[in-house]
């Protein structure tokens, strides 16, 4: 492993003090990347996400402010915390670094025969999975802690949603108002699963106002390094329990045919095929679940065979 580390740090150009010939170190570039994923992140969030020393993060953020790439403002929910946001200059810098990194990887992959590129990417994914599983092995001894998120969890909410959008290639993304409703409205909900201090996954619930006593399951996602630990089941349990307590009779969801693992999970939990109920252009499969077997009446739009 040390031999490989020496090779790839040299091959990817990580040994020079500056990242991609920019004015930023590798750590600074990574922090810029995290900040570019959404506003409302705090210094504490960065420390937990990147496992960095508090004093080190504080010095880097102070340097960002001096260089004009970072803006801060007090949190409305915790006066001790300050929310971090890239300035317009910082957004341009982060976007440029992202483009340069992509070009660098494209150049590197051009040296690899096309027939071996898939093997390369699959091997890298496998390495990440093995090391992540080992790193979080201690968390397997205790179940994930699932909480219903509030505005104080907005930063983790945005991080998880942005990862979900990228992984599933979502085109119709949630608006800021929708995300706010997830965190504040009693008719909606957003649940986050934590392993230790790490946000491991999420699921959302939103009302289907065109149907009586019906809601829609959205954004079920578990981060790669935390999969195969029953977290998706725990998230669905929490979401469905809340729906029952809110007198919901039906939960609907849409999916895509290629998400076979997720579809198998839904079917095991009693979600059965039904007719299309929304205009999501990416959805190819529509499912619903009755929360109480004694309820036989479906929303009027559908026949009993739906």
N, C-alpha and C positions, 0 to 999 in steps of 0.2 A: 504494500500500500504506500509506503514512503517513496519507493521508486516511482510509482505512478504519480504521486503527488508532485514530485520534483519535475516529472516530465510535463504534466498538463499545466502547472503554473508557469513554466517556461513557454510551452506551446501556445497558451492563450494570452501571453503577454501580461501576466499578472505580477511579474517581478519588479518592473519599474515603479517608482513611487506614484506616478500619475496614471489614472485609468483612461485608456483609449486616447492617450496624448491630450487629455483635457486638463483643467485646473483642479481636478478632484481626485482624491484617493479612491481606492476600491470601496472602502467603508462608506465614504461620503456619497459615492455614486449609488450604493445600495440604499442608503437613507433617502436619497432623492427619489429613487424608484418607489419606495414605500409611500412617501408623501404624495407621489403622483397618482396613487391608486384612489385617493379620495381625501376630502377635507375632514376636519374634526379629529385627527389623530393627535394624541398627546405624547410628551416625552416618555411617559411611563409605558405607553403602548409600544413605542419603538424599542425601549429597553427589553420588554418581555419578548417581543417578536424576534429581535436579532440577538438576544442574550448578551447585551453590551453593558459595560459599567456605567452607572448613573453619571459620574463626573465626566467621563469621556463623551457621552451623548450630550451633556450640557455644553461642553466646550465646542463640539462640532456644530451644534445649533446656533451658538453665539457667533461662530464664524460664518455660518450661512446668512445670518441677519446682516452682518457687516458687509457681506458680498452682495446683498440685495436679492437673494434668491428665496428668502423665507419671510413670511408674515405670521404674526401671532395675535391672538385675541383671547380675552378671558372666557372661560366656559360659563354658560348660564346655569349649569347644574352643579358645578363644583368650583367655587371661587379660588381654590388653591391651584387649580389646573389651568393651563393655557393651551388653546387649540392651535395646531400647527397647520399652515397652508402655504403652498408654494406661491410666490409672487408671479406675475406674468413673465418676468425674466427667468424665474426658476422653472416654470412650466416649459418654456422654450428650451432651457438647458436640459431638463429631464427628457424631453422628446428627442432632442438631438443625440443624447447619449444612447437612448433606446434604439434609434435608427443606426447609429454607428455600431452598436453591439450586434444588431441583426446582420448588418453587412459583413462584420467580421466572421460571424458564424457561417454565413453563406460562402464566403471565401474559403473558409476552412473545409466545409463540406464538399466544395468543388474538387478538392484534392482526393476525396474518397470515391472510389468507384460506385456508380449508382446501385449496383447489386449488393453493396455492403452497407449502404446508408441506413436501411431499416434495421439491420443487425446492430449497428452502432447505437441508434437511438433506443432500441429495445434494451440493450445492455446497460445503457446509462440509467434508464428507468428502473431496471432491476436492481442496480447498485443503490439507487436512492431508496427504493423500497426496503431493501435488506438493512441498510444503515439506519433508516428512520424507525423501522420496527425494533431494532436493537436499542436505539436511543430511548424509545418510549416504552420499553418492555415493562418497566416498573409500574406504568400506568395501567397495564393489563390486569393487575391484581385487584384493582378497584374499578367499579363501573364509572362511566362518564357522568358528570354532573350536568343535568339539563336545566336551564333556567329560561323563563320567559323574559326576553330582552326589553329594556326600557331605553330611554334616551341616553342614559349613562353608558350604554353599550353600543352607541352609534358607530364608533370607530371600528369595532370588531364586526358589526353588521355590514358596513361598507366593504371591508376587506373580504369577507366571505362571499358577499354577493358578486363583487368584481371577479373573484376567482371562479365562481360558478359561471358567470357570463362567458369568460374566456374558455373554460373547459368544455362547455356545451355549445359554444358559438351562438349565444342568444342574440337575436336581432331586436326583439321587442323587450327592452329593459325597463325596470321599474323607475318611475319618476321620483324625484325627491319627495313629492307629496305622498306618493304611495309608501315609500320607505318610512316617512314620518308617521303615517297611519299605522303601519306595522307595529311601531314602537309605542304608540299612544292610544290608539282607538280600542275600546273594549270589543268591537266587532271584528277586529283583526288580531293578528299576533305574530310574533317572530321568536323562535326558540333557538338558543345556541347551546351546543354540547361542549363542555370543557373537560379536558384531561389535565389535571393540575391547573396551571394558569393559561394553558394553550387552548384557544378556540379551535375545536376539532370539526365542527359541522353545524348545519343550520337547517331550518325548515320554516316556512311561512304559511299563514292562513289568512284568507281574505273572503269577505262575504260575496255570495252571488246574489245580488239584489233582485235579479229577474225571477229567482225562484224563492219560494217561501221555505225557511228553515234549512237553507243549503249554503255551503261554503266551499271554497276551492283551496286545495293543497298546492303550494308553490315552493319552488327553490329548494327542494330537498338536496342537500349536498354534504358530502363528507370529504375532508381533505385527504389526499392520497396516502400520506404517512399514517393516518389513523383508521384506515379501512380494515374490514374483517374483524371488528371488535363489537359488533352489535349496536353501533352508534346510530345508524339509520333507524333501526327498530326503536331505540329509546326516544329519538326525536319524534317519530310518528306516534308513539304511545302518548307523549306529552301533548302533542298537537290534537290528537283525537280525544283525549280526556278533556281538554279545554273545550273542544267543540261540543261534546256531550253536556258539559256543565253549562254551556250557553244555549242549550235546547236545540242544537242543530240536529237535523235528521239525516242529512246526506252530506257526504264530502265527495267532490269531483276533482279530477286532475287530468291534465293532458301530458303526453309524452311523445317520444319519437321511436320508431321501430328499431333504431340501432342502439338504444339504451336498454339492452337486454337484461342486464343485472337488475336495474331499477324496476323494470316491468315485472320480472319474476318476483321481486320483493312485494310489489303492489298486489299481484295476484294472490300470493300466499296470505296476505293480510285481508283478503276479501274484497278487493277492488275488481269490479267486473266491467267488461266492455259496454259502452253506451254510444249513442249518437253524438256527433259533434255539437258542442254547446258554446263554442267561442270562435273568434276569427283569427286565432294564432296561426300564421302561415307556416310555421315550422312544425306544428303538431300533426302527427299522423295517427295517433291512438288516443282514445278518450275513455276514461274509466270513472266509476263511481262506487261508493260504498255506503250501505245503510248502517247507521250507527246503532240501531236497535232492530233486532230481527222481527219484533212484533209490528213494526211499522211497514205496511205493505204499499202505501200510497206514494207514488213518485211524483215529482214536479210535473205539472200539467203538460209541459212541452213534449214529454216523452211518453211512449206507450209502455205498458207493463213489461214488454219484452226487451226494452232498451237495455 
